[in-house]
Amino acid sequence: MKNLHPKIRGTIIEYQVATALMQLGCNVSFPLGECSPYDLIFEFNKKLYRVQVKHAVKENGKFYIYCQKQQGNLNTKLISVSYELDDFEFFGTYLDGICYLIDNDKKRTVRSFRLNLPKNLQIRNIDYAVEYEAEYVLKKLENLNVQPRIDMHKLLETKKEENRLNSLKALDASNSQYGTIWITNGDVNKKINKNDKIPEGFRRGRTYNWMKK
């Protein structure tokens, strides 16, 4: 949708979000005119929630949404203005066949969401996209005790284990004998690559002088 006019692109995303919410069992309504700070309203469990729909920008395993609006001032210039917390309950977006509902957070002008786990398994200061999928958010609205999609405790334990293994690898790599083994024929000791074939008459291990006495 890169080449589409922003208005057309916005309308498409609004209807994608609305359709996804309807498929999840919600009733959806649209406000008349363009003066409302929200783009649609959905009803879930007899409660109404307002949604401001935003275009998602996908990049480097993440997607971003911009949490501000363009507003004209007295000089007819467009300026970026933050939404108020009571303007709506959720930002909504639609990406790769998935609808997302994101809490309205006035403190941040840009929100980013990781689509997969980072290689370093970082767990702090990261919003994972799976925690904001509309289907999961609706489950949380229905039941506050729903378990998180990402088990941070398990992820932390996995990270600790990976760090331990990486430390062992680093120690091995710093060892001058890394990748070699000792072999002996009973009189002569020598080192070979551990992947090399042991010559005939030799075996793994070393022979020490005191062993010959």
N, C-alpha and C positions, 0 to 999 in steps of 0.2 A: 504493500500500500504506500510505498515511499513516494511515488509520483502523483498521488491523489491530492486534491485540494484539502487542506486541513479540516475544513467544515465537513466535507464528504467522508473523510477518514474518521472524524469524530462521530459522525452519525452511524457509520458501520459498526464501530466499536460499541457504541451505546446499545445498538440492537443485538450485538453478540452477547453482551453482558446480560441484557434483559432476557434473551432466549435461554441462556444458560441457567439463569435463576428460575425461570418458568419450568425448565426441565427438572429442576430440583424441588419443585412443588410450591414455589412462591407465586403470589399474585403480584403483577408489576404494573405500575402506573407511571405516566409521564406528565410533568407540569406543563401548563400552557405558557407560551411566551419564552423569552430567554433571560428573564430577570432573576430566576431562582439560582441560588448558589449550588444547587444540586441538579443532576440530570434525570434521575429517576427515583422512584420509591418502590420498595418491595415489602410485601407483607409476609411475615413468617411467624407462625404460632400466635396469630392475632395481634402482632405488634408490627409497627411500621418503622422502616429504616430508610434513611435517605443516602443516596450514592452520587458522588461526583466522579464521573468517568474520565479516565486519563489514558493517553496513548503510551504504551510500554515500548521502551527502547532496549533491544537485546544486544548485549556486547560482552565478550569474554566470560561466558558462563554465568552472566547475571542479566537481570533486566532492571531498568530504571524507570521511575515515574517522577515528573516534576509537580510538586505540590503547591504551586502558586497559580494565580490567574493574571491575565493581562487586563489592565484597567486604564482608561483614559483619564488624564488630569485636566486642569484648567487650561493648560497649554496644548491640549489635544495630543499630547504624547502618551504612548503606551508605557506603563510601568508595571513591574511585577509586584503583586500584593499577595500576602498570605491569607489563607482562609481562616475564619474563626472556628474555634472548637465546636460551637453550637450551630455551625452552618449545615453540617451533615454528620452522619456516623461513619461512613466508609468512603474511601476511594475505591473505585472499581476499574479493572482492566481485563483485557482478554488477550492471551498469547498462546500460540501453538495449540489451540483447541482447549485451553484451560481458562476458566474464569477465576479471577482473584478478587478478594475483598480485603482491603487494607485499612486499618484503623486511622482515623483522622488525627494527625500529630502536628500541631502547629509549630513545634520547635524545629522541624527539619523542612528545608525547601526542596530537597531531593531525597528520595528513598531508593535504596538499591536492595535487590533480593537475589540471593545466590540460588541457581537452579540445580547445583550439585555440590557434593562435599569438596572442599579445597584439598589439594594434595597434602598440605601440612596439617589437615584436620583442625584448623583453627575453630574455636567454638565461641570466643568472646566477640562482642560487637558485630555479629553477623546475623542478618535476617535471612532465614531459609525460606524459599518460595513455597515449599510444601506446607508450611505452617499457615499460609494465607490463601490456600485454595478454597474457593467458595463452599464446596461441599463440606470441608472440614470446619470452616468458620461457622456454618449453620449448625453443625453438630455441637460446637462449643456454645452457641447461643441457646441451644436446647438443653445442654448439660455441661455445666462448668467443670465437671470432673473428668472430662474427656482427656485421655493421655496425649501428651505432645507427639507430633509426628516424628520429631528427632529426639531420640533419647540421649540427652546431653551427658548423663552419667556414663552410659555405655560408650559414647563417643570419647569421653575423657579417658576412660580405661583403655580404649583402643589406641588413643594417642600416646599414652604412657608406654604401652607395650611397643609401639612403633619406635618411639624415642629410645627405648632400651635396646632394641635390635639394631638401630642405627648406630648407637654408641659402641656396641660390640663390633660392628662392621668397621667402624673408624679405628678401633684399637687393633683389629686384625690388619687393616690396611697400613697402619703405621709401623707394624712389626716387620722387620727386615726379612723374616722367614715366612712371611705370609704367602701361602700358595705352594710351599715346598714341604717335603717329608724327608726324614732320615732313612737311609737304607744301609745295610751292612752285609758283608760276606763272612763275618766272624773275625776278620783281621782289619779290614778297611771300612771306614765309615764315610759316607758322602751324602750330599743332599741332591734331590732331583725334584722336578716339578711334580706335584701330586697327581697330575693327570697323565704323566708319562708311564710307560710300561716298565716295571721293575726288571732289570737285567737278570739273566739266568745266573744262579749261584748266589743271588742277593735276596734279602728279605727286609721287610719293614723293621725299623728300630735301629739302635746303636749298640756297639760293643765297647765297653769301658775296659781300661787296663787291668783294674782289679778283678774283672770277670775272667781274665786269662790265667790268673794265678791258681 
